[in-house]
Amino acid sequence: MNYASVLVDVSVRQTDRAFDYAIPNRWEDAVQPGMRVIVPFGPRKVQGIVLAVKDHTSVSKVKEIGEVLDVIPVLTEELLLLGTYLSEETLCFLITAYQAMLPTAIKAVYKKFVRLHSKESIDYLPEELQAIFTHLERREWSELEELVSKITTVQRAIKEGLLEVDYEVKNKANKKVERVATLLEVFDHEANSISSPQQRDIIEFLRLNGQTSIKELKERLGITESPIKTLQKNKVINVHSIEVYRDPYVNKQINRTSPLPLVDEQKNAYEKIATSISNNEHKVHLLHGVTGSGKTEVYLQTIQNVLNLNKEAIVLVPEIALTPQIVERFKGRFGNDVAVLHSGLSIGEKYDEWRKIQRKEVKVVVGARSAIFAPFENLGLIIIDEEHETTYKQDEHPRYHARDVAIWRGNYHSCSVVLGSATPTLESYARAQKGVYELETMEKRVNQDALPTVEVVDMREELHRGNRSMFSTALHEKIEDRLQKKEQIILFLNRRGYSSFVMCRDCGFVIQCPHCEVSLTYHKNTHRLKCHYCGYEEHMPKVCPSCQSDYIRFFGTGTQKVEEAIYQQFPEARVIRMDNDTTSRKGSHEKMLKQFGNGEADILLGTQMIAKGLDFPKVTLVGVLAADSSLHLPDFRASERTFSLLTQVSGRAGRHDLPGEVVVQTYTPEHYSIELAKDQNYLDFYEQEMKIRRNFHYPPYYYLVLISISHQDLMKVVKVSEQIAIYLREHLSNKSIILGPVSSPIPKIKDKFRYQCVIKYKYEPALHAVLTKIQQFYQEETDKGQLQITIDFQPTMFM
C-alpha cells in the first residue's frame, strides 16, 4: 500500500506539518504531489495538499484519503518548493503559502450540517427540534442557528447521539458549459422530407457552419427550442454540452500588431536581455527608462524571443496600471497565447484564465502581483513593470514581495528577470550600481519628443493673493486654454471623497470613526460619512454631536469636491471622475477610459489609478492638485513615493505629437523631491535620498522588520509590545537596532489598539530563530484570534 503526506487546510501551528494518509487501491497510481484531496481530520473532513507519495509510514493507525479533487496536480514540483521558501522567509504557515498560489475558485468552502442519527431519533428530540427535523432530516448549521431559540438544545441532542454533525467540503470552481448542436449524417432525401422550414433552416445552418451553440442557433435563426428538440428526437442532430471558457476579452475587437523598429537605446537594452535569454542565464536586468521611452516595446520583443525558443513568459503590471490599453498591447501582439489575471475579473473568469495556463494553452501571462505564481513549467522570462510600485508587496500572509518570488523562480528556471521603471526603488538602483543587477538605461522618449514642461506653483502665494480656489491661477488659465483648443486634461488628486474631515467651528470637534482612530470622510453623493479603513458609515449630522452647534463645516479636499468645483468654474467641461467610489462596478474602469479615449470627455479626474499606464494622444495638460498629500506621511519612503508619483503622473502628458505641460500645486515647493521631479532628475534624487538613508540607517543600507501587535485591550498591547522589545534586545546582536515599542501611526483600527517595534539590521543570523520563538510563545493567544502579532520583512508601509 502507498501513503500520501498531506498538508491539511487548518491554519494553526500544531497542524503546520504533513500528516500520513493511506491511498485507497482505486487511486494507487493516480495520487501525485501537488494534488488537492479531501481527508478526515478529527471529527470533520478538510481539504489538503499532497506533498509526497511514499511506500511506508511510521504511523500505526492510518486513515484513508476520502476523495481526490484533481486529475493533474494544481501545484507543480517547483511551486511546492517555492511554498517552503515563502513559509521560511515570511514566517507564515505552509498552507497559507500554497493558498496564495491558487485561484479563489479552487479554495475550499466548508459547510457544517446537522442530521438525524436515525428516523427513530425524532421521537426523543425536544418539541422544538422535532418540528425542525420532521420535514427535512438534514439542516445546514447556519440555518439551524436561526431556527432554534437556544443553540445549547442542539448541542445536548448531539451529545445524546440523537443528532449527528456532517462536514462537507465544496469547491467554488464551476466549469462553464454550453449546449451545442452537431448535424448527424443526413442524406439529402431525408432532409428534403422534413416539412418544417425552421427545422430545414437548422440543418442547412449546421451543414454550412458545423458545431454551433444552441444560443447562437436561436439568435441567428430566430427560433425557439421546439424545432431543435424535434430534430434531436428524430436523431437528425446531436445536442450535447461542452466546456467553454469565460473569456472577458472574447467579444472585444483587438487588432493584431507588428513589432516596431527600435531606436538605439531600446535596441541596446533589447540585445543585452536577448543575449541572457539565448544563453539561459539567470540575470536580473534593471531597465531604467523615462516615461514614454518605449519600455513596453522592449518587453514585447524580448517575449517574442522567448516564444521562439518555445518557452513561457510572465509579465507583472501594478493592479492600478492594468488598464485595457496594456492588455490590448499584449493581446494585439500575441493573440490567444495570452492569459490575463487581475482583480477586475470574476472568480469564474480568473479560474478559466488560470486553467488555460495549467493546461499549457497559453504561453504568456499578464497580471497583477499573484500572477507571479502562474503554474508554468518552462519559464524563459519574467518582467516586472513599474517595479517601484508598493502593490507588489502583499500586506497579509504570506507577506511576500513579487520581485523576490520572481528572482527565486528566475534562478530555478535559469531565466532572466527584467525590472522596468522610470523611477526604480532605491534598493534596486543601488543593486544595479553594485553590479548585482544589470543596468540598462533609456534616457530619451522614443519619438524624440521633449519631456513635458513642468511648472511648480506655490499655493502659499496663491493664498496671499486671495485665491482660495483649489485651482491656481496658472492651472485655471491652462485648463481654459485646453478646453478652447479641444485638447484633453488629466487632473490628479490622491484622495477620494468630498472632504477629508468634518469639524465643528465652534468647539473644534472632529467626527471620528467609533472603531478606528481616524476622522470620517464625507461623501457628498450619498450624504454620508465613511471610514476608509473599516468601512463604517453614518449619516452626516445637521449639528455638532458634541456641542449641538450648527457651525459644522467640511475641511480638506477629495475628488468629489474637485469635480463639483470644475463644474462651477468650467461649466462647459465634460468630466470623468475615476476613484474607488466610481469604479467599484465590474467593467466601469474600462468603460470610463474608453469614453475618455474616444473624446467623450475633456477632463479625466482621478486618484492614483490614473497615474500609470495611460497613453492618450490628445492629453496635453496634467494638473497635480496636492503634491504634498503623500509627502508628509510618517514613513521614511514618503519622499521617494512623492518623487515617483509626480514623475509618473507628469509622464501622461505630451506622449504623441502635441507638446505636454504639467502644473504641480504644492505648499512645499522647495522640497527636493518636488524640485527634482520637476526635471525628472532621477539620478540627483537618488544621490540626495541615499545620503539621508545612510545617515538614518534605512534601506538599502539596512534591512527592516516591522512587528505589529494589536488587541482590543490597550494595556495588553502595551505589555506584549514591551515584552517583545526586551526579548529582541536580549537575543539579537548589539549591531541590530531595535526601535520601539511605540503606538502605530493609526493607533486603533477596527476596535483594536495597535503598537509596533522595528528592527534595523545589516546581518543578523539569529533573526528568524528569535522571531519564530516570539511567534511560538504567543501561539495560544494568537490562535484564539484575540491577540494579533504580525511580522513583516522589508515592509513598504508603516501606517
N, C-alpha and C positions, 0 to 999 in steps of 0.2 A: 504493500500500500504506500502511496505517496502522501506527503503532507505539505501544506502551504503555510508559510509565515505571513500572518495577516496583521496589518496595522489598522486598528479599529477607529471608527469616526467618533471618538469620545475625547474631547479636549481637556483632559486633566493630566497632571504629572504622572500618576500611577499607571496610566494606560499609554504613555508615550514610548511604547516599545511594541515589538511584534509578538503575537500570540499564535501558537500552532493549532492548526485545524486539519482534520483528515479530509482528503479529497475523495468523494464517492466514486465508485468504479466507472459510472457513466461519464464522468468528467476527467478521467485519469490523464488523458493526453491533452485535454483542452485547456486546462488552467495554466496560465503563464504569468510571470511577474508583470505588474503594471495593470492587471485587470481589477475591476471592481467586483466584489462578492457580497452577499448577504450572509452574515454569520450569527449564531446565537451567542449572546453576551449577557450573562446573568439572566434575569427574567425576560429580557427583551431581545429583539433582533436588530442588528445595526449593520450599516454599510461598512465595508473595509476595503483596503487595497492590498493586493498580494505583493509582498516584497521579494519572496523567493519560494522556489519549489524544491523539496528535498525528499530523500527516501527513508529518513529516520527522524525520530523525535525523542526528547528526554522526558516528555510529559506522560504521566501514567494514564490519566483519563482524558481522552481527546474527543472533542465534539466534532461533528461533521459540518462542512460548508453547506449552507441551506440553499443557496442559489448563486449562479454565475450571471453577472449582468452584461458582460461584454463578449463579443465574438473575437475581437482583436484588442490588445491592451490599449487603454486610454493614455497611459504614461509609458514613454519609451524607456529603454535602458538608461539613456542619457538623462532624462528628466527625473528618474528615480535617484540617480547620483546627485543631480542638481538640488533635489529636495533636501538631501542630507547636508549639503553645503549651506543652503539657506537656513536650515534649522540651527546649525552650529554657529553661523555668522551673526544671525539676528536674535538668537536665543528664543526661538519660538518652538511650539510643538511641531513634530514632523508632519502630522496630519494636516496642520494649518498650512504648511509649506506646499503640500500636494494640492490642497483645495484651491490655493491661489492659481494653480496652473490649469484648472479645469473650468469649462464654461458653466455658468449658473444652472443651465438646464439639466446637467447631469449630477448636480449635488443632491444629496438625499433629502427627502422630506419625510419626517417621521410622524406617523399618526397613531394615536392610542385609542383602542376600542375596549368596551366592556360588554361581555356577553353572558347569557345564562349558562351555568355549568351543565344543566340538563333541563328537559321540559318539566320534569317533576319539581325542580328547584323553585319554580314560580310560586307554588303553594306556600312556601316557607318564607317568602320575602315580605317585608313590611308593605302595607297597602299602597303607599306612595310609589314604591318601586314596582309593585305588581302592575299598576296602571301604566307605567312607562314601558315595561318589557312584555306586555300582553300581545301587542301587535307586531313589535319588532324585537327579535331576540338579541340583536347586536346594536349597540349605540356608540357613537363617537364620544370620547371623553369630554370634549369642549361643549358638545350639545347637552350631555348629562349634567354638567356643572350648572347649566342654566335651568334645567328642568327640576332639580331637587332643591328642597329648602335647606338641607344641610348635607355637605359632602361626606360627613362622618357616617351617615346612613349607608352610603355606598361602600365606604372603607370597611365597615363592620360586615357587610354582606360578602365582601371579597375574602375577609379573614375567615368567615364561617364556611367558605367553599361554595356558596350559592351562586356567586358571580365570579367570572374569570377575566383577566386582562390580556388582551392581544396587542402586539405592537406590529405595525405594518410599515415597511419602508417603500416609499414610492419615488419614482423619478419625475422631474418636471418635464423631461425630454419627451416631446411628442413629435414623431416624424410626420411631416405633412404629406398627405396622399391626395391623389387626384384621379377621378374616374375617366378612363379613356375608352374610345371605341376603335376597333380594328375590323376591317372587312374580311370575312371568311371567304373561301373560294366560291365564287358565284358565277355560274355560266350566264352568258348574255340572255338566253331564252328564259332562264329563271328570273333574272332581273326584270325582263320585259313583262313577265306575267304579273308583276306587282302593280296593282292599280293605283295605290295611294301615291299622289305626287310628292308628298312630304317624304315618304319612305324612299322613293326613287331619287330624290334630291340628296338624301343622306348617303345612299350607295354611290352616287356619282361623285359627291364631295370626298368620300373616303378613298375612292378609286384614284382620284387626282392627287390628294394630299397625304394619303397614308394615315397612320395612327393619329387621332385628334382627340382633344379633351371634350368631354360631354358639354362642358360650359361653353367652349368655343363653337361647337356644333349648333347649340341652341341660339347663341348670339348671331352667328353668321347666317343661319338659315331661317331664323325667326320661328322656331318650332318649340313644342313642349316636349315633355318626357315620353308621352304616349307612343309616337311612332318609333322611338328608339327601343322602347320595351318590346314592341311587337316584332321588330326585326331581330332582337336578341332571342325572343321566344321561338321564332321560326328558324333560328340558327343561321341567319344571314350575316349578322355581325356578332363580334365578341366584345362584351363590356367587362373591364376589369380595372382594378386600382393599381396605380404605380406611385412610387415615392418621388416627390418633387422637392426642390429646394425653395425656401423662402428667400428670394433674391431681391434686396431693396433697390437694386440698380437695373433690374431686368427690363423695365419699361422706359428707361432713360436713354435718350439718343446721345451716345458718346462717340465722337468721331475719332477714328484711328489717326495717330500722328507719327511722323518720322523723326529720326534723330536730327538735331540742329547742328550746324557747323560750330565747333568750339573755338573760342578766342584763345589767345596764348596762355593766359593764366588758368583757364579751365582745362586746356589741353595738358598743361604741366601737372595739374592735380590729378587729372584722369589717368595719365600714364603711370604715375607713381602708384596709385591704388591698383590699376590693372596689372602692374608687374607683381605686386604682392599676391593678387588673386591667382595669376598664372603659375606662380611659384609655390602655391599652397602655404603661404607664410601667415602666421598669426601676428599681424601688426595692427596697432591702433593708430589710425590717421586722424589728426585734428584738422578739419577743413575750415579755416577761418576766412570767411568771405563776407564783404559788406552786403547790406540788403540790396537785392537786385543784381548780384554778381553772377547769378546763374548756377547756384549750388544744385538746384533740383535737376538740371540737365546733366550735370556730372553724375548725380545719383542714378539717373535713368540709364545712362550709357554704361556705367560700371555694372549695373544689374543685368543689362543685356549680355555683357561679357560673361557673367556668372551663368546665365541661362544657356549660353552657347556651350558651356562646359557641362551642361545637364545637371547643374546644381541649383540650390534654392536660396532665396534672399528674404530677410525680414527688414522692414522699414518702419521705424517708430517715429511718430509725429505727436507733439503735445495735443492732448484732447481738444483744447480750445482752438488749435490750428488745423484740426482735422476737418477742414471745410470741403464742400462739394468740389471746389476748384482743385484742391490737392488730389482728391480721389480720382477726379476726371483725368488728371495728368498721367496717373499711373495706369488707369483702366484704358486710356486712349493709346498708350504705348504698348501695353502687354495684354490687353483684352481680357479674355476669360482665364488667363493664367494668374489673375489677381484675386485674393480674398481680402475683405476689409473687416476689421474688428474694432468697434468703438461703442461708447455708451449710448449713442443715438439709436442703435438697433434694438429691436425687441429681443426677448430671451430666445425666441424661436429662430430669428434671423441670425443671431450670434452662434447658436448651436449649429445651424446649417453651414455657416461660413467655416466654423471650426472643423466640421466633418469633411468639408472639401479638402482641408489641409491634411487631416488624418488619412483620408483615402488617396492622397497624392494626386488629386485632380487639379491642384494649382501649384505654382512654383514661387509665387511672391505673396507675402502678407504685408499689408499696410494697416497699421493700427496704433492705438494708444498703448500706454505702459504694459498692460497684461499680454499684449501680442508677442512680447519677448519670449513667452512660453509656448509659442506655436510648435506643434509636435513634428517638426521637420527632422529628417534623419540624414540629410546630405547638404548641410548648410555651406554656402560659399561666400556669403557676405551679410553683415548686419550693419544697418545705417541708423543712427540716432540723429534726427534733425532737430534743430533748436536745442542742442544738448544742455544748455544752461537752465532750461525750464525746471522748476521745482516739482512739477506734476509727475516727473519720472521717479520721484521718491514716494513710496507707499506710506501713508501715515497711520496704518493699522497693521497688525500682524499678518504676514511676515513683513517687517519694515525694511524691505529691500530697495535698492536703487537699480533701476533698469540698466544703467550703464555698467554696474558691476556684474550683473547677470549676463549682459551682452559680452563682456570681456571673458567671463568664465566659459560661455558657450563657444566663443571665438577660439579660445585655447583648445577646447575639446575637439572642435572640428578642423583645427589648423586653418582658420579662415580669418579674413580681415574684418576689422570693425572701423566704421567711419563715424566720427563725431562732427557734426556740422553746426556752425553758429556764426552770427555776426558779432556776438558778444559772449565768447566762451566763459565758462566759470573760471575763476582764478586758479582753482585746483587743476583743471585740465590744461590751461595755458602754461602753468608752472611745470607740469609734467612734460609738455612739449618742449619747453625751454631746456629742460634737463636731458632731453633725448629719450625719455621713456615712451612718449608718443612721437609719431612723425608729424611735422607741421607743414601743411600746405596752405598758402595764403593767396587770397584773391582780393585785391585792393580796389579794383575798378568795377563799375557797373558794366554788364555785358553789352549794352548798347552804346557804351562810351559816354552816356549822359552824365551830367554832373549830379552829385547828391543834392537833395533839396536844400534850399537855403533855410536856415533856422533862425527865428527871431525870439529871443527870450524877453518876456515882458515882466517887469517888476510890479506886482499887484499892489504893493505898498504905495507906490507913486500914483497909481490909478485911484486909490482911496483918497490920497491927499488932494487930487484934482476933483474930488466929489463924485467919481464914477463908482457907484455901489452895485453896478450890474455884474453878472458873472462873466460877461464878455468885456475884455479890454477894448480900448478904442481901436487899436491895431487889428485885433481879431474881428471886431464888428465890421470895420471897413472892408476887410478882405472877404468876409462872408458875403457882404452885399455885392462886391465885385464879381465873385464866382457865380452868384445867383443870376446876375445880369448876363454873364458870358455863357450860361447854361453848362457850367462845369460842376463837378461834384466835390463834396466836402465830407471829411470824416472828423467827428468830434469825440474825443476820448475823455472819460471820467471814470476812475476805478471805484465807483461807489454807487450801488443801486438804491432804489427807493426814492422818496421825495426829499426827506431831510434826515440828517444823521441822528439828531436827538430833539426831544421836545422839552422845553424848560419854562417854568413859571417865572415871569419877570418881576413878580412881587417878592416871592420868598426864595427863589433860586432852586426850587425843587426840580430835579430831572427824573422823568419817568423811566424806571429801570425794569428789566425782566425780573420777575419774582424768583426765577430758578437760576439765573446767571448774573454775575456782577458786570453787566454791560447795559448801556442805555438801549431803549427800543427805537427802531427806525420807523418813521412814518411813511406809509404807502398811500398816496392820495386817491388812486383809482378805487381802492376798497375802503378808504377812510378808516384804516386800521393801523395799529402799531404792531410791528413784528420783531421778534428776536432772530437774528441771522445765525445764532449758534445752536439753539434748541428747538426753534420753530414755534415757540409760544406766540400767541396773538391775542390782542384785546382791542376793543373799540376805542377810538380817540375820544378822550373825555372833553366835555364842554368847559369844565372848570378845573382848577388845580386840585388834585386829590389831597394835597397837604393843607392848603390854606383857603380853599374854595374861591380863590381869585379867578376872574375870567381873563387875566392877562397871561394867557398860556400861548407860547409862540414856538415857531419852528426854527431850528438852527442847523447850519451845515447844509450841504447841497448834495442831492442824489440825482440820478439820471432822469427820474420823473420830473423833478423841478426844472432841470435844464430844458427838457422837451417843452414844458409849459412856457419857459422864457423865450425859446426860439419862436414859438407861435405868436407870442406877444410882439417881439421885435422884428420878426421876418414873416409876416402873415402869409406871404406868397410861397414860402418854402414848404416842400413836401419832405416829411421826416420819417425815418425808420429808426425805432429805438430797439437796441438789442442788449438785453441783460438776462439774468436768471428768471426774472418775472415774465418776460415776453417770449422766451424760447423754451419754456418748460414742456410744451406740447410737441409730440413727435413730428419731425419734418419742418417745424417752424423756422429753425435756424437756416435750413437750406432755402426755404421759400423766401425769406427776407433778403438773403444775399442775392438770390436770383432776381428779385424785384429791383434791387439796387443796381445790379449789373445790367439790367435791361433799361436803366434810366428812368424807372418809375418813381424815384425819389432823388432829392437834391442833397440831403444830409443824412449820413449814417451816424447815429449817436449810440455809443455803447461803452461797455466796461472792457475788461481785459480780453474778452473773447473776440474783439475786433482788432486786436493789436498785432496778430500774427497771421501769416499765410494768405492775406488778401491781396489781390492784384487786379485793380480796376483802372483801365486806361484813362478815364475821364476825371479821376481824383487828382486835383492839383493843390488842394489845401488840407492840411491836417492841423486840428487845434487840440492841444493838451490843456484841459481846463484847470487841473490842480496837480501840478507836477510834484508837489510836496506830500501827497497823500500816502506814499509808501516810504518817504524819506525819514520820517520821524518815529518809525515803529521801533520798539525795544528789541532790535535784532542786529547783530554785527554785519549782516548781509544787506541792510537797508540801502546803503549807497550803491552797492552792486546791482540790486534789483531796480533801483530808480534809473541808473545809467542804462541798463539793459532795456527796460521798458520804453524809455524815451527814444532810444536808438531804433528799437523795433517799430514803434508807432510812426516815427518820422519816415521810416522806410516804406510806408504805404503811399507816400505822395510822389508824383512825378516819375512813375515807373515806365512810362512809354514816351510818346512824342512831346507831350505838353510838360513844361517845367513845373516843378513842385515847390511849394512853400510850407513851412511849419511854424506855428506860433505856440510857444510854450509859456504858459502863465504860471508864475510861482511867487511865493513870498520870500524865498531864499535864493535869489539868482546868483549869489556869489559862491554857492556850494560847488565844490569841484566836480561832483557827479553831473550836475546840470550844465556847468560851463563846458565840460569835455564832451558831453552828449551832443551839445550844440554842433560841434565839428565832427561828430562820430569818431573821436580820437581815442580808440580803444587802448593803444599802447601807453599813452600818458596816464590814462585812468588806471591801467594795470600797475604801473610803477608807483603811483601815488597810493593806491589801495594796499599794495603789498607792504609798503613801509608801515602803514597803520596795523596791518595784520601781524607783522613781525614784532612790533612794539608791544602789542597786547596779547600775544601768544594765541592767535587764531589760525584756522586753516588758511593756506596749505602748510603752514609751519608746524601746526599741532593738529592732532585728531581730537574729535569731541565725542562724548557720550552724554546724552540727556536722560536723567532718571526723573520721571514724573510720578508723584504719589497723590492719589485722590481718595476721599472718603466723605461721607455725609457729616461726620463729626470732626470739627476743626481741630480739637485737641488731639484726636487720634492721628490726624495727618501730621501735625507738628511733631508729635512723639516719634512716629515711624521715620519721618524725614531726618530727624536728629540722630536716631539710631543708625540709619543707613550711612549718613555722613561720617559718623565716628568710626564705623566699621571700615569704610573706604580709606580713611586716613591711617588706620592701623594696619591695613593689609596691602595697600598699594605702595609702590616705591616713593621715596621723597621727591623724585623728579616729576611725578604727576601732580597736577594742580587740582584741588577739589574746591569748587565754588558752591556756596550754599550750606544748608538749605535756606531757600527764600520762597516767598509766595510767588506763584506764577503771574505773568503779566495780566492775565484774566484770572482773578483769584477763585472764581466759582463758575462752574458750567453744569447745567442740569442737576442742580441741588447738591453738587459735590464740590467740596473745597479742594484746592489744588496747590501743591508745593513742588519744588524741583531742586535737584542738585545737578551740577555739570562737572564732568571730569575732562581735563585737558591733558593730553599725553603725547609723547613722541614715540616711545617704545615701552610697552607695559606687558611683559609676558604673562603676568598673573591675572590680567584683566578679566578674561572670560570665566576663569575659575571663581574669582571673587564675586562677580555678578551672578553667576549660577547659584552660588551659596546663598546670596541675598534672596533670590527667587525661591529657593527651597525652604528657607527659614520662614517666609511669609506665605508658603504654599496653601496651607489650610484656609487662611483668611481670604486669599485671592480666589481660590476655587469656589468659595461661597458667593463671590461676586460683590461683597461689600467694599473690601479694600482693593484698590487698583494700583499696581506698580508697573509702569511701562518703561522699558529700556530701549532707547533709540540711538543706534550708532550713526555717526555723521548726520545729525538732524539738520533739516532745512528750515524748520520753523521752531520758534521758542515761545509762541503765544499760548 
